[in-house]
Amino acid sequence: MLGLTRRQVATLSVLGISGLAFLICGIVFNDMVDVIMQEEIKKQLPLKNGTIGFKNWQKPPVPVKFGIYVFDIVNPAEVLAGEPPAVLEKGPYVYSMHIEKTDIKWHDNNTVEYVQPQRFVFNREESVGPDTDTFRTVNILYIATATILQGMPPLVQDLVDAYLVSQGEDTFMIRSVHDIWWGYEDPVLEEVAKILERFNKSSPLFNGKFGFFMNRNNTGDGLYNVYSGLNGQFDNYVRIDRWNGKKNLSVWYSEYANEIRGTDGSMHPPFVNKDSTLSVFDAYLLRSLKLQYSTDSSFKNVRTLRFLVPYSEFASAKENPDNAGFCTPNCIPSGAYNMSVITYDAPVYVSLPHFIGGDSYYQSLVKGLTPTQSLHQPFYDIQPLTGVSMTAARRYQINLRTQSFDHFLKFQNFPVSYLPVLWIDGVAEIDEDTAVMFKGMIQDRLDTLPYIHGAMFAIGGLFLLISMGLFIYWKKKNVKFTAGEHNEEEINILHILRVSHFVNKALICF
């Protein structure tokens, strides 16, 4: 056939078919890998007992360091004279935060329900001092009382102010970090509540105790329902379906502002890329926050994509119309929003730390702020294939709006400001063992795929080149084989077996 012996034809056939097989495998390689990865994801990510996804979700291998930084007012006399307050940051005061999901129940709509108690233990070694360290700030309940009573008759305001002054309440207070966060007793407020009841005015603030995170240690932050991925669909994986039984909040002034979107931040749907639309829901701030891709990054040798909470999430409605619902009742300059609708009318405002990304207006009212992106902007470093946050920083600042009040003597000359009280730096970092697992089982394997892909084309091409070379050589030289002590048929069979053995060895090495 074509001037070739049967043995030569057999040899060229084996080489040609093997080469084509390798080339075809190379062409469909990416599709094959995608199918295998999809099947592995379906096997390991669904939130059910026994999967890696469930294990990491139920008890995240991401120790959380919950740092508190407080702002000490260093010029109280000047503030009383109407000068802008100057503050000195003190911190961090670090608590180790332990999280484990409990009361887990699965539902027929491919969601799973749970609560997530959070236990805080003070970490003295990583703190600048004990959490009994004190700092000076504005008398929070005093100025909250003045703010809440602004619309009441002057006589009522004068009466309450006189009582507060008689009980030793002052413009400023010195409190410990522990007390301002976990709560301190102020029985004077119970008496204020009794006075206000006579005028049909009440507020949960006037209960004799106050703290920004009061009664929240060893408790959950709500009842969650999230998508489990049990139906094989992962577009909404671990995204929140309901929180406390509701799909939307009812505290803000627009449908968009009340939407509950995204995840709790520890995990996200798999196959994350730079264009992914991601959000996190913060139960303390009672709002959802968009995430925006920033840059490629890595953590403990695991490659990640860094997503930031963009400054636009705290922008005014003029700059970001989506934020119109947070104008309660009026919009303020970009960089903060009013929380009074959920703090019982207390003048609490939330911003990013040091008003990073905000209007310069805020820094003009308070001295001593030093906004720095790397220290103050929230971020999430996400492993793209699984959607797990390798490290993340949840950051926000609590501020009080201050002003003068005609009927509260201690505040008659107080300047307008958005006075920072403290800011939170909740940093989560995946542990070393889990990082090694992610690198070895996922990243390193993925890194070998381009080499395997290239080798398929190289081996396929090599086999085809050899077959073409042999064909040309044999055709040109018209090589004739002699059988020797074997007949031609036996030699052909032995030759085919040798070629097949060579191909098999190549495949095994590959």
PLY file of the C-alpha trace (Angstrom):
ply
format ascii 1.0
element vertex 510
property float x
property float y
property float z
element edge 509
property int vertex1
property int vertex2
end_header
0.00 0.00 0.00
1.57 3.26 -1.16
4.80 1.31 -1.51
4.90 0.50 2.24
4.97 -2.83 3.95
2.15 -3.94 6.19
4.42 -3.43 9.19
5.18 0.16 8.16
1.49 0.91 7.63
0.70 -0.52 11.04
3.42 1.60 12.66
2.22 4.79 10.99
-1.37 3.99 11.94
-0.52 3.55 15.63
1.51 6.77 15.72
-1.05 8.76 13.72
-4.05 7.62 15.73
-2.21 8.20 19.03
-1.16 11.66 17.92
-4.65 12.60 16.85
-6.03 11.25 20.14
-3.67 13.48 22.12
-4.52 16.52 19.98
-8.25 15.94 20.36
-7.82 15.59 24.12
-5.88 18.86 24.10
-8.60 20.62 22.15
-11.37 19.50 24.53
-9.13 19.67 27.63
-10.62 22.86 29.07
-14.15 21.56 28.62
-13.17 18.30 30.30
-11.64 20.17 33.24
-14.74 22.36 33.59
-16.95 19.28 33.75
-14.72 17.64 36.34
-14.57 20.83 38.43
-18.34 21.28 38.27
-18.84 17.70 39.45
-16.35 18.17 42.27
-18.00 21.43 43.32
-21.40 19.69 43.35
-19.89 16.99 45.52
-17.95 19.11 48.04
-19.71 22.48 48.40
-23.39 21.78 49.21
-24.28 22.56 52.81
-24.91 19.06 54.11
-23.16 16.82 56.59
-19.91 15.38 55.30
-18.94 17.98 52.70
-15.94 20.28 52.93
-18.26 23.22 52.28
-20.46 22.35 55.26
-17.48 21.87 57.56
-15.98 25.27 56.74
-19.38 26.94 56.82
-20.59 25.56 60.15
-17.40 26.38 62.01
-15.31 28.74 59.87
-11.56 28.02 60.07
-11.04 31.77 60.13
-10.20 33.09 63.59
-11.59 36.58 63.98
-9.76 39.33 65.82
-12.26 41.98 66.81
-10.30 45.17 67.42
-11.75 48.30 69.01
-10.12 51.71 68.62
-11.46 54.57 70.73
-11.08 58.34 70.28
-9.98 60.27 73.35
-11.00 63.95 73.37
-7.84 65.85 74.35
-9.13 69.46 74.38
-12.34 69.45 76.45
-11.98 73.07 77.63
-11.64 74.36 74.07
-14.65 72.33 72.95
-16.78 73.88 75.68
-15.73 77.26 74.29
-16.95 76.29 70.83
-13.70 75.05 69.29
-13.62 71.83 67.19
-12.83 68.73 69.23
-9.38 67.17 68.85
-9.10 63.42 69.31
-6.32 60.93 69.91
-6.86 57.34 68.76
-6.18 54.60 71.34
-6.09 50.93 70.45
-6.44 48.27 69.42
-8.27 46.51 72.22
-8.66 43.06 70.74
-11.26 40.42 71.41
-11.04 36.91 69.99
-14.36 36.20 68.34
-15.52 32.58 68.19
-18.28 31.63 65.74
-20.17 28.40 65.21
-23.54 27.97 63.52
-26.17 26.19 65.59
-29.84 25.19 65.42
-29.32 24.15 61.79
-32.45 23.12 59.88
-32.85 22.28 56.20
-35.88 23.35 54.18
-37.46 22.04 50.98
-36.68 25.24 49.04
-32.93 24.46 49.07
-32.22 26.76 51.99
-30.76 26.05 55.39
-31.68 27.92 58.58
-29.33 28.69 61.45
-28.30 31.08 64.18
-24.70 32.09 64.71
-23.77 32.84 68.31
-20.73 35.04 68.68
-18.54 34.65 71.75
-16.00 37.35 72.55
-12.97 36.81 74.79
-10.59 39.66 75.52
-7.09 39.08 74.13
-4.71 41.04 76.33
-1.57 39.94 74.46
-2.65 41.55 71.19
-4.09 44.67 72.82
-2.34 47.89 73.76
-3.69 47.60 77.29
-6.51 46.11 79.36
-10.04 46.87 78.24
-10.45 48.69 81.55
-8.38 51.52 80.00
-10.43 54.71 80.00
-10.92 57.55 77.55
-12.85 60.81 77.42
-15.81 61.19 75.10
-19.03 63.16 75.00
-21.70 62.10 77.49
-23.59 59.92 75.05
-26.87 59.55 76.90
-26.90 63.22 77.91
-26.57 64.49 74.33
-28.94 61.75 73.12
-31.52 62.99 75.62
-31.07 66.57 74.43
-31.45 65.48 70.79
-34.55 63.37 71.43
-36.28 66.13 73.40
-35.67 68.93 70.90
-39.27 68.86 69.79
-40.69 68.86 73.31
-41.90 72.06 75.08
-39.05 74.15 76.52
-40.37 73.54 80.03
-39.89 69.81 79.65
-36.36 70.27 78.32
-35.47 72.65 81.14
-36.89 70.23 83.71
-34.95 67.24 82.41
-31.74 69.25 82.09
-32.04 70.56 85.63
-32.47 67.03 86.93
-29.48 65.71 84.95
-27.22 68.52 86.19
-28.39 67.98 89.78
-27.36 64.33 89.50
-23.85 65.21 88.37
-24.22 64.58 84.65
-21.66 66.55 82.66
-20.79 67.33 79.03
-18.05 64.73 78.90
-17.59 61.38 80.55
-14.65 59.10 81.16
-15.48 55.46 80.52
-13.56 52.26 79.98
-13.36 50.56 76.61
-15.23 47.61 78.10
-18.06 49.76 79.44
-18.62 51.80 76.29
-18.89 48.61 74.25
-20.51 46.06 76.54
-22.55 48.46 78.65
-22.50 50.55 81.81
-25.18 51.42 84.29
-26.59 54.93 84.57
-29.59 54.84 86.92
-30.16 58.55 86.34
-31.70 57.64 83.00
-34.37 55.55 84.71
-35.53 58.67 86.52
-35.52 60.61 83.25
-37.78 57.92 81.81
-40.24 58.46 84.65
-40.26 62.22 84.02
-40.91 61.73 80.32
-43.74 59.29 80.95
-45.72 62.17 82.43
-45.53 63.82 79.01
-46.27 60.61 77.02
-42.68 60.39 75.82
-40.54 57.26 76.07
-37.41 55.68 74.60
-35.73 52.29 75.08
-32.51 54.26 75.66
-33.74 55.32 79.06
-33.50 51.93 80.75
-30.62 52.53 83.13
-27.89 50.88 81.05
-26.13 51.68 77.77
-23.46 50.08 75.57
-22.98 49.92 71.81
-22.81 46.10 71.89
-24.80 45.56 75.05
-26.31 42.06 75.52
-24.64 40.77 72.35
-21.90 38.56 73.78
-22.68 34.84 73.44
-25.71 35.67 71.31
-26.51 35.45 67.63
-27.16 38.35 65.27
-30.42 36.98 63.92
-32.04 33.94 62.32
-30.62 33.30 58.85
-31.88 31.33 55.88
-29.26 30.87 53.14
-29.19 28.88 49.92
-27.57 25.49 50.46
-26.58 24.43 46.92
-28.27 21.06 47.47
-30.10 21.39 44.15
-26.81 21.67 42.29
-27.29 25.39 41.61
-24.54 27.62 42.99
-25.37 31.08 41.65
-27.00 31.88 45.00
-24.89 29.58 47.14
-24.71 30.81 50.80
-26.55 33.98 49.82
-29.16 35.10 52.31
-32.75 34.26 51.42
-34.29 35.55 54.67
-33.08 37.21 57.84
-35.33 36.94 60.89
-37.98 35.57 58.55
-37.91 38.58 56.22
-36.64 39.00 52.67
-36.38 42.77 53.11
-35.92 45.22 55.94
-38.45 47.93 56.74
-36.30 50.58 58.44
-34.94 52.64 55.54
-36.65 54.99 53.09
-36.38 53.03 49.84
-36.91 49.51 48.55
-33.28 49.25 47.48
-31.93 50.35 50.87
-34.09 47.71 52.56
-32.93 44.83 50.34
-31.12 41.98 52.07
-28.42 41.01 49.57
-25.35 38.84 49.50
-23.78 36.65 52.17
-22.44 37.13 55.69
-18.98 37.69 54.18
-17.24 34.47 55.23
-18.17 32.63 52.02
-19.49 33.59 48.59
-20.77 31.66 45.57
-18.01 29.72 43.76
-16.27 30.69 40.51
-15.66 34.30 41.53
-14.05 36.55 38.95
-13.24 40.23 38.61
-16.70 40.99 37.23
-18.65 39.09 39.89
-21.48 40.93 41.61
-20.94 40.41 45.34
-22.54 41.91 48.44
-22.43 41.34 52.17
-25.20 41.90 54.70
-24.24 43.46 58.04
-26.81 42.70 60.72
-25.37 45.31 63.08
-25.53 48.12 60.53
-28.84 46.75 59.22
-27.89 47.14 55.59
-26.28 45.42 52.63
-22.97 46.60 51.20
-21.72 46.08 47.66
-18.25 44.72 47.04
-16.07 45.88 44.16
-13.03 44.13 42.69
-9.81 46.00 43.40
-6.76 43.87 42.60
-5.30 40.39 42.52
-3.84 39.45 45.89
-2.65 36.49 47.93
-2.78 35.31 51.52
-0.53 32.62 52.99
0.53 31.67 49.45
-3.07 31.21 48.30
-3.94 33.45 45.36
-7.05 35.55 45.89
-9.07 38.38 44.41
-9.39 41.43 46.63
-12.82 43.05 46.81
-13.37 46.32 48.67
-16.41 48.03 50.13
-16.25 51.06 47.80
-16.50 54.55 49.21
-19.62 55.03 47.09
-21.55 52.85 49.56
-21.30 55.75 52.03
-21.77 58.50 49.43
-24.64 60.96 49.40
-27.60 60.36 47.11
-26.26 63.09 44.84
-23.17 60.99 44.14
-24.84 57.59 44.43
-28.63 57.65 43.86
-28.91 54.13 45.32
-28.23 55.66 48.72
-31.32 57.90 48.72
-33.03 55.53 51.14
-30.37 56.23 53.76
-31.19 59.95 53.84
-33.07 59.87 57.14
-34.63 62.34 56.85
-32.11 64.44 54.91
-28.93 63.62 53.04
-25.64 64.66 54.55
-22.27 65.00 52.78
-20.71 61.82 51.43
-18.98 59.65 53.98
-21.59 58.85 56.65
-25.25 58.07 57.13
-27.78 58.54 59.91
-28.58 55.51 62.11
-31.08 57.29 64.34
-34.03 55.40 62.80
-32.68 52.26 64.48
-31.04 53.86 67.55
-34.28 55.27 68.95
-33.53 58.79 67.69
-30.12 58.97 69.33
-27.80 60.99 67.00
-25.67 58.02 65.93
-24.01 58.12 62.50
-21.96 55.40 60.83
-18.98 55.96 58.55
-15.81 54.22 57.51
-12.92 54.69 59.99
-11.47 58.19 60.09
-14.06 59.13 57.44
-11.86 57.54 54.77
-13.32 58.28 51.34
-15.70 60.85 52.81
-16.20 64.54 52.24
-13.53 66.78 53.78
-16.38 68.43 55.68
-16.16 65.82 58.44
-12.44 66.22 59.00
-12.85 69.98 59.14
-15.05 69.51 62.22
-12.73 67.17 64.14
-8.96 67.37 64.50
-6.66 64.37 64.75
-8.05 62.09 62.05
-5.63 60.32 59.67
-7.54 58.29 57.05
-5.42 55.56 55.43
-6.83 53.16 52.87
-4.82 50.10 53.91
-5.88 50.53 57.53
-9.43 51.78 57.21
-11.17 50.47 54.08
-13.02 47.13 54.46
-11.85 44.32 52.19
-12.40 40.65 51.35
-9.67 38.45 49.83
-11.60 35.66 48.09
-10.31 32.36 46.71
-11.92 32.42 43.25
-12.84 28.76 42.74
-14.55 28.15 46.09
-15.65 31.68 47.03
-14.13 31.35 50.52
-12.75 34.52 52.11
-9.12 33.74 53.00
-8.89 36.99 54.94
-11.27 39.89 55.39
-11.64 43.08 57.39
-15.03 44.37 58.49
-14.57 48.02 59.44
-16.88 50.83 60.47
-16.91 53.82 62.78
-19.54 55.01 65.24
-20.00 58.77 65.47
-22.27 61.11 67.40
-23.61 64.28 65.86
-23.01 67.10 68.33
-24.47 70.59 68.41
-25.52 73.29 70.81
-28.85 73.08 72.69
-30.54 76.17 74.11
-32.22 74.32 76.96
-29.36 72.08 78.02
-26.82 74.25 79.78
-23.85 71.90 79.41
-24.23 71.96 75.62
-25.11 75.60 74.96
-21.77 76.33 73.25
-21.00 72.88 71.90
-19.80 72.96 68.27
-21.41 71.06 65.43
-19.42 67.93 64.66
-19.70 64.30 63.75
-17.65 63.16 66.70
-16.03 59.72 66.35
-16.42 57.60 69.48
-14.80 54.38 68.29
-14.17 52.24 65.26
-14.21 48.50 64.72
-11.57 46.43 62.93
-12.92 42.90 62.63
-10.12 40.99 60.90
-10.53 37.33 59.92
-7.60 35.25 58.68
-7.80 31.62 57.63
-5.64 29.32 59.75
-2.38 27.80 58.51
-3.64 24.22 58.13
-6.61 25.29 56.02
-4.40 27.54 53.89
-2.08 24.58 53.21
-5.11 22.48 52.27
-6.39 25.11 49.84
-2.96 25.45 48.26
-2.25 21.74 47.96
-5.67 20.42 46.99
-6.83 23.30 44.81
-4.22 25.81 43.76
-1.29 23.47 43.10
-3.48 21.11 41.11
-4.88 23.94 39.06
-1.34 25.19 38.43
-0.40 21.88 36.79
-3.28 22.01 34.30
-1.59 24.35 31.76
1.43 22.01 31.67
-0.77 18.95 31.13
-2.68 20.85 28.47
0.53 21.82 26.69
1.95 18.31 27.02
-1.09 16.86 25.25
-0.49 19.07 22.22
3.26 18.44 22.35
2.94 14.64 22.52
0.20 14.59 19.87
2.23 16.79 17.58
5.37 14.74 18.20
3.63 11.50 17.28
2.24 13.04 14.11
5.63 14.47 13.16
7.29 11.09 13.72
4.67 9.35 11.61
5.06 11.92 8.84
8.85 11.64 9.00
8.76 7.87 8.84
6.30 7.96 5.99
8.54 10.28 3.95
11.66 8.32 4.86
10.19 4.94 4.02
8.55 6.24 0.88
11.78 7.81 -0.34
14.14 5.01 0.51
11.66 2.30 -0.30
12.97 0.40 2.66
12.55 -3.36 2.47
12.45 -5.47 5.58
13.69 -9.01 5.70
12.07 -11.52 7.93
15.13 -13.42 9.08
14.12 -16.47 11.02
10.61 -15.13 11.34
8.09 -14.75 8.59
6.78 -11.27 7.68
3.50 -11.68 9.52
5.22 -12.53 12.80
7.57 -9.56 12.49
4.64 -7.22 11.77
2.85 -8.39 14.92
5.99 -7.98 17.04
6.60 -4.52 15.62
3.04 -3.38 16.35
3.38 -4.69 19.92
6.62 -2.73 20.37
5.03 0.51 19.10
1.98 -0.04 21.29
4.26 -0.63 24.29
6.10 2.62 23.53
2.82 4.58 23.32
1.58 3.05 26.57
4.78 4.04 28.35
4.44 7.58 27.01
0.89 7.74 28.31
1.92 6.43 31.74
4.75 8.97 32.02
2.35 11.70 30.94
0 1
1 2
2 3
3 4
4 5
5 6
6 7
7 8
8 9
9 10
10 11
11 12
12 13
13 14
14 15
15 16
16 17
17 18
18 19
19 20
20 21
21 22
22 23
23 24
24 25
25 26
26 27
27 28
28 29
29 30
30 31
31 32
32 33
33 34
34 35
35 36
36 37
37 38
38 39
39 40
40 41
41 42
42 43
43 44
44 45
45 46
46 47
47 48
48 49
49 50
50 51
51 52
52 53
53 54
54 55
55 56
56 57
57 58
58 59
59 60
60 61
61 62
62 63
63 64
64 65
65 66
66 67
67 68
68 69
69 70
70 71
71 72
72 73
73 74
74 75
75 76
76 77
77 78
78 79
79 80
80 81
81 82
82 83
83 84
84 85
85 86
86 87
87 88
88 89
89 90
90 91
91 92
92 93
93 94
94 95
95 96
96 97
97 98
98 99
99 100
100 101
101 102
102 103
103 104
104 105
105 106
106 107
107 108
108 109
109 110
110 111
111 112
112 113
113 114
114 115
115 116
116 117
117 118
118 119
119 120
120 121
121 122
122 123
123 124
124 125
125 126
126 127
127 128
128 129
129 130
130 131
131 132
132 133
133 134
134 135
135 136
136 137
137 138
138 139
139 140
140 141
141 142
142 143
143 144
144 145
145 146
146 147
147 148
148 149
149 150
150 151
151 152
152 153
153 154
154 155
155 156
156 157
157 158
158 159
159 160
160 161
161 162
162 163
163 164
164 165
165 166
166 167
167 168
168 169
169 170
170 171
171 172
172 173
173 174
174 175
175 176
176 177
177 178
178 179
179 180
180 181
181 182
182 183
183 184
184 185
185 186
186 187
187 188
188 189
189 190
190 191
191 192
192 193
193 194
194 195
195 196
196 197
197 198
198 199
199 200
200 201
201 202
202 203
203 204
204 205
205 206
206 207
207 208
208 209
209 210
210 211
211 212
212 213
213 214
214 215
215 216
216 217
217 218
218 219
219 220
220 221
221 222
222 223
223 224
224 225
225 226
226 227
227 228
228 229
229 230
230 231
231 232
232 233
233 234
234 235
235 236
236 237
237 238
238 239
239 240
240 241
241 242
242 243
243 244
244 245
245 246
246 247
247 248
248 249
249 250
250 251
251 252
252 253
253 254
254 255
255 256
256 257
257 258
258 259
259 260
260 261
261 262
262 263
263 264
264 265
265 266
266 267
267 268
268 269
269 270
270 271
271 272
272 273
273 274
274 275
275 276
276 277
277 278
278 279
279 280
280 281
281 282
282 283
283 284
284 285
285 286
286 287
287 288
288 289
289 290
290 291
291 292
292 293
293 294
294 295
295 296
296 297
297 298
298 299
299 300
300 301
301 302
302 303
303 304
304 305
305 306
306 307
307 308
308 309
309 310
310 311
311 312
312 313
313 314
314 315
315 316
316 317
317 318
318 319
319 320
320 321
321 322
322 323
323 324
324 325
325 326
326 327
327 328
328 329
329 330
330 331
331 332
332 333
333 334
334 335
335 336
336 337
337 338
338 339
339 340
340 341
341 342
342 343
343 344
344 345
345 346
346 347
347 348
348 349
349 350
350 351
351 352
352 353
353 354
354 355
355 356
356 357
357 358
358 359
359 360
360 361
361 362
362 363
363 364
364 365
365 366
366 367
367 368
368 369
369 370
370 371
371 372
372 373
373 374
374 375
375 376
376 377
377 378
378 379
379 380
380 381
381 382
382 383
383 384
384 385
385 386
386 387
387 388
388 389
389 390
390 391
391 392
392 393
393 394
394 395
395 396
396 397
397 398
398 399
399 400
400 401
401 402
402 403
403 404
404 405
405 406
406 407
407 408
408 409
409 410
410 411
411 412
412 413
413 414
414 415
415 416
416 417
417 418
418 419
419 420
420 421
421 422
422 423
423 424
424 425
425 426
426 427
427 428
428 429
429 430
430 431
431 432
432 433
433 434
434 435
435 436
436 437
437 438
438 439
439 440
440 441
441 442
442 443
443 444
444 445
445 446
446 447
447 448
448 449
449 450
450 451
451 452
452 453
453 454
454 455
455 456
456 457
457 458
458 459
459 460
460 461
461 462
462 463
463 464
464 465
465 466
466 467
467 468
468 469
469 470
470 471
471 472
472 473
473 474
474 475
475 476
476 477
477 478
478 479
479 480
480 481
481 482
482 483
483 484
484 485
485 486
486 487
487 488
488 489
489 490
490 491
491 492
492 493
493 494
494 495
495 496
496 497
497 498
498 499
499 500
500 501
501 502
502 503
503 504
504 505
505 506
506 507
507 508
508 509
